[in-house]
């Protein structure tokens, strides 16, 4: 029996109302339907005294807490790997608890089983959003007074780039490239890093069209620059600009294209950007930070308003697709 058109219309109106209520909690928007990222609750990132850190046992060095699926945390994990900070900084990978809507710690740390509990142990108010990445200093072994050193990724990548190491480590923000790095940050952050979310969380067609247009225009600017000044965004050397772009583009076919509607053009049509992504993924230890199964599980499974069924679709092999030959040009 066919469903009466009036029933379809009523159901559509009811679902649209409920969807907007759910989206109000997940992704606030302005009156035109444009996604508005909530202001981040963060403090200025701090670095402990370098000489004092050298005297501590490894278990009491600061801890960087990340989540595998979070692109903002991925930035800091990349710095941790590229600068080989494992001897000077501890890493904790938090797990996304979809039912509780929080980051859990398995095993617990400092007697805390969740990131929120860690925040509260550091003296943050209960209303403070517990987000990754987070840099926590547990303090001296005799103390029980951990401190939150920072939880804003743009700041933390700069802090980790200056983190004291044993021996030499790459400098991803040399003085002569500071202006270029900031110029790329001003383009990439709103139009690409946040741009994919503005596409996925748009409430209206016009909001989506605007976000999609700005996203792909930014990619065209990156593509043009790479064709003239590559192989990296600032020329011959990899910098923080590349680190800030990579977590978004490596998730492209896995999450942002199918779930967020970032589908105006296939990424392979940007041939220089395609090669740039291949080059970045081939850097030592970078592949260890890329868990496409976790990305898809957390995005498709957790973003209920975008995927009400909770079904996590199968996806392409990450390494195979990234290292494949772009259809429009040589690898």
N, C-alpha and C positions, 0 to 999 in steps of 0.2 A: 504493500500500500504506500502510495506516494505521500510524503509529508506536506501538509498544506503550506503554501507560501507564507501565510500570516504566522504560522508557528516558527518557520525559519527566521523571519524578520524579528520576532520577539526574542528568540534564542540568541540571535546575533547581538541585539541591543543589550540583553542581559549579560552576555559574555563580555562585551566591550566594556560595560560598566565595571564588572568584577576585575577584568584585566587591568583597567586603569587604577583601581584601588591597590592591586598587588604591585603594580609598577611604581606607585607613589612611595612604597616602602623600599623597593629595590633600587629604583633609579629616578630621582626627582626630575621634573621637567618644568620649563617655563610655560607661559600661557599659550605659546605657539607650538608646544610639543618638543622643543629642543632639550636634549638631556643636559642636566646641570649637575656636574660632579659636586657632591657635598664638600665644603671646605675641610681640608685635612686637619686633624688635631695632632700637631707635632711641635716639638721644641727644637731649638737650634742644636744640631748634632755636636757632641763633645768627644774629644780624644783624651784618654787617660794619659798621665805622665809617662813618657816613653821609657825613661830609666827605671821607673818604679815597676813597670810591666815586666822588665827583664828578670826581676827577682822573684816573681811569682811562679808557683807550680803550674803546669799546663791546665790542670782542671779548674784553676781560678783565673784564667785569662778571660777577657770578654768573649761573649758568645753572640754570633750572628744567627738570628732565627729567621728562617725563610719558609715558604710554602712552594711546592713544586709547580703548582698551576698558576701562581701569581706572576704576571709579567714584570711587575714593579720589583718584586723580590728577586726575580731572575737576573735583573741588572746587577745586583750586589753579589749574587752567586758567581756571575761571570768574572767580576773583579777578583773575587776570592780565588778562582781557578787560574785566571790569567797571571796574577801576581804571586801565585803559590803561597797563600797565607796560612796554610794548615798548621804550620809550626808556631804561628804567632796569634792565631785567632781560632776559636772553636766554632763549629758549625752544627746547628740543630735544624732538622727538617721537620716542621710541624705538619700535621695531617688535617685536611679539611673534614670537619665533622658536619655533614650536611643536615642531619636531624637537629642538632643543637645550634647550628648556625655559628660555629666558632672554630678556632684553630686549636686542636688538641696536641698534647705533648706525650709521645709514647716512645721511650719511657718518660716518666715525670722528671722534672728538673727543679731543684731548690724546693722540693716538696710540692710542686705545682703540676697539675695535670692538664692545664690549658694555658694558652697565651694570655687570656684575660686575668687569670690568677697571678701570672708573672707581673703583669702591669700593675695590679693592685698591690703586690708585694713590694713593688718599686715606689709605692706611694701615690699612684695615679688614682683619680676618683672613679667610682663605679660606672659613671656615665661615659668615661673615655673609651673610644673605639679601639679595640685591641687589633692592630693590623700588622701585617708583615710587609716589608722586612723590618726587623727590630734589632737593635744592637744593645745588649745588656751587659753591664759590668757587675759580676757577682761580688767584687771586692776582695780584700785580703782573706786568707783562710780563717782567721780569727773573727771575722765580721759576719754578720747576718743582715746586711743592709745593701741589697743590690740596687743598682742605679740604671735607669733607662737613659742610654747615651744618645739615642736618635731613632726615629722611625719614619723618616721621609726619604724615599729612594734617591731623589736627585741630589740631596745633601750627602747621603751615605756613600754613594759611589765616589764622591770627591774625598770623603774621609778615608775610605778604604784605599783609594789611590795614593794616599799619603801615609798609610799604615806602616809602622816600622817592620822591617823584615831582616832576616839573617842573610847577608850577602846582597846581591843586586836583584832588582825587580823592575819590570817595565813601567815607565811613567806614561800614563794615558792622558795626561793633561799638561804637556810641556808649555812653558810660558809663551813661546812664539805662536802657539796655536789656540790660545785662550779665546781670542775674539771669534775665530771660526767655530770653535766648539759651542760657544754661547749662541752664535747665529743659528747653528743647526738645532740647538735646544729650543730656541724660540719658534722654529718651524715644526719640528718633529713632535714636541710634547702636545700641543693643542690639536694639530691636524692629523697626526698619525697615531701616536700612542693613545691619546684620548679620542681621536677621530673614529677608530673602529668601534668604540663604545657609543659614541654619538650616533653611529649608524645602527647598531644593534638595539639601543635603548630609545630610539626616536619614537614619539607617540603619533606623529602625523606624517603623511606622505611628503609634505614640503620640508619638514625637519629632516627626514631621511635623505631627501634629494640634496639638500644643502650640505649635510655632513659628508655624503658620498662624493659630491663634487669637490669639496675641499680636500678630502682624503686623497683622491686620485690626482688632483693638481699638485699636491705636495710630493707624491711619489714621482710625478713627472719632473719636478725640480731636482729631486735626488738623482734620478736617472740621468738628467742632463749634466749635472755636476760630475757624476762618476765617469761619464763618457769623455769629459774634458780634463778632469783633475785626479782621477782614480789612482790606485785601486781602492783607497779608503775615502771616507767622506772629506777628510781634511788633507788628502794627498797621499804621500808615500807611507805614512804611519797610522796605525790604528789608534783611535782615541776614544774618549768617553762618548763622543757623538755616535760612533758606531755601536758602542755598548748599549746606548739608550734606544737605538733603533732595532737591534737584532731581536729582542724578545717578542716584539710585535710581529715582525715579518716571518719568524720561524714558526709561529702559530697560525699562519695565514690559511693554508689549505686544511689544517686540522680543526680550526675553530672559527676564525673570523669570517672566512668566505661562506661556509655553509650555515652557521648559526647567526651571525651578525649581518649577513647580507652584503658583505664587502665584495661584491661580485660584478661590478661595472666592467672591469677588465681582468683577465687572468694575470697573475703575477709574472708568468713567463714572458709576457709581451714587453716587460721592462728588462731587456737582455742584460744590461750592465748591473742592474740591481739583482738579477738572478745569479749572476756570477759572483757578486759581492756576498750574497748569502751563502753560496757554496764555499767561498774562501773563508768566511767567518766560522762556519760549522767545522771546517777542517783544522782549525787551530787546536793545539793540544788541550785536552780535558774539557773542551766546550761541549762535546757530545754527551758527556756525563751529566750535564745540566738540563738535557732535553728529554723529557719523558712525555711523549705525545699521548700515551694511554691515560696518564694522570690528567693531562690537560682536558681531554675529551670527557673523561669521567666527571671531573669537577664542573666544567662549563655546562655540558649538556644535562648532567644529572642534577645540578644545583640551581640553575636558573629556571625555576619552575614557570614563571610567566612567559618565557620564550619557548619552552619545551614542556608543556603540561604533562605529556605522557611519561616523562622521565626516562624514556628510551635513549640509550647511548648508541648511536649508529656506528658501524664500523668505518674505519678511515684508511687512507693510504699509508704505506710504510714511509715514515718520515725521512730516513736516510735515502731511500730509493728515489723519492720524489724530489728532494733537494738536489741530489747529485745527478738527476736525469738531464738529458740534453734538452735545452729549451727548443720548442718546435720552430721558432722563428729565427734561430741562429745557432752558431757553434757553442759548444759547452765552454 
